């Protein structure tokens, strides 16, 4: 398969309606949710497995042996799921898809979810932290020349994050205990994948 063909195969997505239809027909693919455990506990697709992106990257070899059929990757909006897709595809796993629009689109479509304790998602946390830094350094800049440059740097970082579809601040915030929750036990995930009927 050529590089272009490989990229085209990886570019395939799955709409929330199509995934819901497969699930209701009893032909559900394996759904791996690559968000943080905290995000997963707040809301997730019934029957999905939580394998945070960092855990997936670190243990993709162990996961490959138990992911022999269609796999749909899910995150909040699709960016982390696309990174997970790339990591698994590079490891040799075929039949990967990313849920178009992620959990935001799934919920907007009125599809079923399991809900837990509400907490702020990473994007909202990034907006709070970035906005607070810009506000504080802007006000401080009135009294301390040059302090506003910190806010300018944050603005540049957010612009880069939008253009590259990555977010360093979000990745740093995902490491906080509030977002991590208990560490994902890869053995438990593999056992759950193995025991699926």
C-alpha positions as CSV (number, residue, x, y, z in Angstrom):
1,X,0.0,0.0,0.0
2,X,1.4,3.4,-0.9
3,X,1.9,6.2,1.6
4,X,-1.0,8.1,0.0
5,X,-3.3,5.1,0.1
6,X,-2.3,4.5,3.8
7,X,-3.1,8.1,4.6
8,X,-6.4,7.8,2.7
9,X,-7.3,4.7,4.7
10,X,-6.5,6.5,7.9
11,X,-8.5,9.5,6.9
12,X,-11.8,7.5,7.1
13,X,-14.2,8.6,9.8
14,X,-17.4,7.3,11.1
15,X,-20.5,9.5,11.8
16,X,-22.3,9.3,15.1
17,X,-25.4,8.1,13.2
18,X,-23.5,5.3,11.5
19,X,-21.9,4.2,14.8
20,X,-25.3,4.3,16.6
21,X,-26.8,2.2,13.8
22,X,-24.1,-0.4,14.1
23,X,-24.5,-0.6,17.8
24,X,-28.3,-0.9,17.6
25,X,-27.9,-3.7,15.0
26,X,-25.6,-5.6,17.3
27,X,-22.6,-5.1,15.1
28,X,-20.8,-2.6,17.3
29,X,-17.1,-2.1,16.7
30,X,-14.7,-1.8,19.6
31,X,-14.9,1.8,20.8
32,X,-11.8,3.1,22.5
33,X,-12.2,6.4,24.3
34,X,-8.8,8.1,24.4
35,X,-9.8,11.0,26.8
36,X,-8.6,11.2,30.4
37,X,-10.2,9.0,33.0
38,X,-11.9,12.1,34.5
39,X,-13.4,13.1,31.1
40,X,-14.5,9.4,30.5
41,X,-16.2,9.2,34.0
42,X,-18.1,12.4,33.3
43,X,-19.7,11.1,30.1
44,X,-19.0,8.2,27.7
45,X,-20.5,6.0,25.1
46,X,-22.0,2.8,26.6
47,X,-19.7,-0.2,26.1
48,X,-16.6,1.9,25.3
49,X,-13.2,1.3,26.8
50,X,-11.2,4.1,28.3
51,X,-7.6,4.0,27.1
52,X,-6.1,7.5,27.5
53,X,-3.9,8.6,24.7
54,X,-0.7,8.4,26.6
55,X,-1.5,4.9,27.8
56,X,-2.5,3.8,24.3
57,X,0.8,5.1,22.9
58,X,2.8,3.4,25.7
59,X,1.0,0.0,25.5
60,X,-0.1,-0.2,21.8
61,X,1.8,-3.4,21.3
62,X,-0.2,-5.1,24.1
63,X,-3.5,-3.7,22.7
64,X,-2.8,-4.9,19.2
65,X,-3.3,-8.5,20.0
66,X,-6.8,-7.8,21.3
67,X,-8.0,-5.4,18.6
68,X,-8.5,-7.6,15.6
69,X,-11.7,-6.2,14.3
70,X,-13.1,-2.7,13.6
71,X,-12.0,-0.1,16.1
72,X,-13.5,3.4,16.5
73,X,-11.5,5.9,18.4
74,X,-13.2,8.7,20.4
75,X,-12.2,11.8,22.2
76,X,-13.9,15.1,22.9
77,X,-13.8,16.5,19.3
78,X,-11.6,14.2,17.3
79,X,-8.0,15.6,17.6
80,X,-6.7,13.1,20.2
81,X,-8.5,10.3,18.5
82,X,-6.7,11.2,15.3
83,X,-3.4,11.0,17.2
84,X,-4.4,7.6,18.6
85,X,-5.3,6.4,15.1
86,X,-1.9,7.4,13.8
87,X,-0.1,5.6,16.7
88,X,-2.1,2.4,16.2
89,X,-1.9,2.5,12.4
90,X,1.9,2.9,12.6
91,X,1.9,-0.2,14.9
92,X,0.1,-2.1,12.1
93,X,-3.5,-2.1,13.2
94,X,-6.0,-2.0,10.3
95,X,-9.7,-1.1,10.4
96,X,-9.3,2.1,12.4
97,X,-11.8,4.9,12.3
98,X,-12.3,8.1,14.3
99,X,-15.8,9.2,15.4
100,X,-16.5,12.3,13.4
101,X,-16.8,15.2,15.9
102,X,-16.1,13.0,18.9
103,X,-18.2,13.1,22.0
104,X,-19.5,16.6,21.2
105,X,-21.1,15.3,18.0
106,X,-22.3,12.1,19.7
107,X,-24.1,14.0,22.4
108,X,-25.4,16.6,19.9
109,X,-27.0,13.7,17.9
110,X,-28.9,12.6,21.0
111,X,-27.1,9.3,21.1
112,X,-27.1,7.3,24.4
113,X,-24.4,8.0,27.0
114,X,-23.4,7.0,30.5
115,X,-23.0,9.9,32.8
116,X,-21.1,10.3,36.0
117,X,-20.0,13.2,38.1
118,X,-19.9,16.4,36.1
119,X,-16.5,18.1,35.7
120,X,-15.0,20.7,33.4
121,X,-13.6,19.3,30.1
122,X,-10.0,20.1,29.1
123,X,-11.0,22.8,26.6
124,X,-12.9,24.7,29.2
125,X,-10.0,24.4,31.6
126,X,-7.6,25.7,28.9
127,X,-9.8,28.7,28.3
128,X,-10.0,29.5,32.0
129,X,-6.2,29.3,32.5
130,X,-5.2,31.1,29.3
131,X,-7.8,33.8,29.9
132,X,-6.7,34.3,33.5
133,X,-3.1,34.6,32.5
134,X,-3.9,37.2,29.8
135,X,-6.1,39.1,32.2
136,X,-3.7,39.2,35.0
137,X,-0.6,40.0,32.9
138,X,-2.6,42.7,31.0
139,X,-3.6,44.4,34.3
140,X,-0.1,43.9,35.7
141,X,1.3,45.4,32.5
142,X,-0.2,48.8,33.6
143,X,2.2,48.8,36.5
144,X,5.0,46.5,35.4
145,X,6.3,47.3,31.9
146,X,6.6,44.2,29.7
147,X,4.3,42.0,31.8
148,X,1.8,42.0,29.0
149,X,4.3,40.0,26.9
150,X,3.4,36.9,28.9
151,X,-0.2,37.3,27.7
152,X,1.1,37.8,24.1
153,X,3.1,34.5,24.4
154,X,-0.1,32.7,25.6
155,X,-2.0,34.2,22.6
156,X,0.8,32.9,20.3
157,X,0.6,29.5,21.9
158,X,-3.2,29.3,21.4
159,X,-2.9,30.4,17.8
160,X,-0.3,27.7,17.2
161,X,-2.6,25.2,19.0
162,X,-5.4,26.1,16.6
163,X,-3.3,25.9,13.5
164,X,-1.6,22.6,14.4
165,X,-4.7,21.0,16.1
166,X,-2.7,20.3,19.2
167,X,-2.7,21.9,22.6
168,X,0.3,21.8,24.9
169,X,-1.6,23.5,27.7
170,X,-4.4,20.9,27.4
171,X,-1.8,18.1,27.5
172,X,-0.2,19.6,30.7
173,X,-3.6,20.0,32.3
174,X,-4.5,16.4,31.5
175,X,-1.7,15.3,33.9
176,X,-3.3,17.0,36.9
177,X,-5.0,14.7,39.4
178,X,-8.3,16.3,38.8
179,X,-8.2,15.1,35.2
180,X,-6.3,11.9,35.6
181,X,-8.2,10.1,38.3
182,X,-6.9,6.6,39.0
183,X,-4.2,5.5,36.6
184,X,-5.6,3.3,33.8
185,X,-4.6,-0.3,34.5
186,X,-3.7,-1.7,31.1
187,X,-4.1,-5.3,32.3
188,X,-7.7,-4.5,33.2
189,X,-8.3,-2.9,29.8
190,X,-6.7,-5.9,28.0
191,X,-8.8,-8.4,30.1
192,X,-12.0,-6.5,29.2
193,X,-11.1,-6.5,25.5
194,X,-10.3,-10.2,25.7
195,X,-13.5,-11.1,27.5
196,X,-15.8,-9.2,25.0
197,X,-18.4,-11.6,23.6
